[in-house]
Amino acid sequence: MVSAISEDSVSASASGQCVVVKEELPAGNYILVAVEIDTTGRRLIDEIVQLAGYTSKGNFQQYIMPYMNLNQAARQRHQIRVISIGFYRMLKSMQTYKIIKSKSEVAALMDFLNWLETLLAKQPNKEGIVMLYHDDRKFIPYMILEALKKYSLIDRFNRTVKAFANTCPMAKTFLGKHGIKNCGLRKLSMLLAKSKDGNSTKEDEHENAEGNSSITDNSGPKNQKQGAFEGSANVRAKMVYEMALQLTESESTESPESFESPESSESSEAEVKLLNAVRPFSQLLSSMVLELKDQNHSLGRQNSFRPVFLNYFRTTLNYRVRAVKYRIALAEHGFTLKSLKAIWSDKRKPGLELVLTAIDSLKTEETAELLDLLDSYYDPSKTTIKPRCKRSGNGTRRRNRAKGAASSKNGAIGAGGDNSVPDSATKPGGRPRRKRNNIRNNILGPQNTEKGSPKAEMKTSTPKSTNPPKAFADI
């Protein structure tokens, strides 16, 4: 079981869904650990491929062998893929083309928990661990908690880790006054590394260039040093930790060009400043577990609307995106397919219109479209609305292209038309036809096979016998 939760942390809404109220991390002495993951995709049903943690006292990294393969975006982002050799599945690096040593998910999680517990045991004056991550959607903590919940390791994890702190809103708060809107990890790391190199002396220029080349050089995986690829969770975990330290050091400055290096101060003092800076942006583990539970309930409500939008998902990308938006909007307001049917059975279409108008995330035309779609689905006397998709015209263009290639300006017809004109006449640089029956022509002599020649005649009688050459007289 997770730690006790106060009564003010959760309140039940009228729709029956849980609304988690954020609780700030209480004051204390904590260890800050940056965490990053590589996954097979960007959904909660995907799996973790690499788990990494970084702190000033050490780091942890482990590759995990997933049950499913990586999608195309994940393969390109992380430069790894799943291969099969006989009955065995392995991870292969697309940079070094070598097999990556991996473990099962439960074994990797156990090693990660052991590393956290050892880290906390070495510093008995610490009260727990606060994990730093840089993500807009809380995707990283959700994936970690989903993996821990699968193997009933939430209790053990809760004894060590007390909260998660997102450095993304912290960066937006610190850098918003300077007009910097893009606070992505790669953008921030490049900005901080550039400013750090600008403040360094000429003697340290070469050393800083070598140290920061792993962060600023994004020309491609093949041009990067091994272990310095941003697609690796191990590299990004270190970037998160160092970027957060530099942000706290630059909080008192007036411009982002005057960032100081965290090495200029004591590490303990820098960590204390960082802890005080991330406290307002932290979220307790107990409230995050409840929030994840509410997200899973929301996904269940979204899946209940699948029969309504089935025709949308079978068409173009535009309709699929709109279907996802409608499902999310309905699920976030606590509606399900059955609850909306009960409203329609009671008040018909006006009742649905009254309910859908209250959804602020939908525009007027989107509300009208969703209303007609739900009404046609619930009313058996009406035909279910299907999206109208324009034909791409590939078939028509392909046929026109074939006709254009077959015909010429002189009216000659090549492939697909009259056989009187060979294909090589309409295809420039075409390969000439290979002559067949050369031996027969040498023996019997050349024959007139021209179809259009007036001298060509149909021979129905038996041809006259000819004397074979001397070379074949003895056969």
C-alpha positions, 0 to 999 in steps of 0.5 A: 500500500502507498502512504496515507493520503489526506482527505483534502488530496482527493475529492469526488466530482459529480461524474464519479471521477477522482480529482487529485489536488496537488500537494507540495513536498514537505521541507526536508533533506532529500537526494535529487536523482534525475531519471529518464527512459527509452520506450517502444512508443509514447503510450501507456501500453508501451514498454520501457527499453532503457531505464537510467538514473543520474545523481552527483554520487553515481549513475544507473543504466540498464537496457530492458528487452521488451515483448513488443517491437519498437515503432518506427519513430522510437527506432529512429529516436533511440537508434536501437531495434529488436532483431530475431536470431533463431528463437531468440530476440535481442536488442541491436544498436543501429550506431555500432551494429552490436548486440546490446546486453539487456535484462527482463523488465522485472530484473531491471526494476529490481536492480534500479530499486537496489541502486536507490536503496543503496544510494539512500543507505550511504547517506543516513541523514537524507529522508528520501529521494526526489526524482527529477524529470523533464517532460510536459505530459508526465509521461516518464513517471507514469511509465515507471509507475505502470511498470512497478505496478505490474510487478507489485513493487509500488510499496518498495518504491514508495519507501525510497522515493517520496516525490517526482519533480518536473523541471520543465515548468521550472525552466519556463518560470526561470526563462520566461522573463527572458523571452525563451518559450521553447524549454525543451531539453535539447534546446536548453542544453544547447543554450546553457552549453553555449553560454558556458563556453562563452564565459570560459577562458581561451585555455579551457575552450578546447576542453569545454568543446570536447565536453559539450560536443556530446550535447551540442553536436546533433548532426547525426548518430554516426557523427556523435561519440559513443555514449553521447547520443541524446537518444540514449536515456543515460545521456539525457538523465545527466543532461536533466541534472546538470541543466537543473543545476545551472538553472538554479545558479542563474536564477539571480541573473538578469539574462540567460547569457550569464549562466554560471557553471555549477562547478564554481560552487560547492556541490552540496550548496548547489544541491540545496539550491536546486532542492529549494527550487524544485519543491514548488514543482514537485508532486508526491508519489501518493497523489501521482499514483491516484492521478495515474489511476484516474488516467486509466479510468479515463482511457477506459471511458475513451475506449467505450466510444470506439463503436461510435468512431469506428468509421472515423478510424477507418478513413484519413488521418484528419478524421482519426485526429478528430475522433481522438479529440472527441473521445478525450473531450467526452472522457475528461468530462466523465461521460461514457457510451452508456451514460450518453445513451441514458441521456438520449433515451430521456431527452433525445437530441436536445438533451445531448445538445445541452450536455455537449454545449458545456464542453469548452474544449470543442468549437461550435462546428465540432459540437454540431458534428459530434451531436449529429454523430451521436444522435445517428448512432443512438437512433435506430431509425437513422443511418449512422453518419460516415465521414465523406472522404475525397478520393486521392485520384491515384488510380485515375492518374495512374491510368492517365499516365499509362495511356500517355506513356503508351501513345506518342505524338505520331499516333503510334501505340506501344505497350498495352495497345496495338502490337504492330509497334514494339515497346522499344519504339515508345521507350527511349533507351529500351533494351532490344529484344533478344533474337530467338531460334538462331540455330534454326535460322542458320540451318533453314535460312532466314524467314520472312516474319514481318507482319506488315510486309506485303510479301508475307504469305500464309504457307499451308503446304509442307515446306520443301526439304532442304539439304542440311549442312555438312556439319550436321550430315553425320548426325 
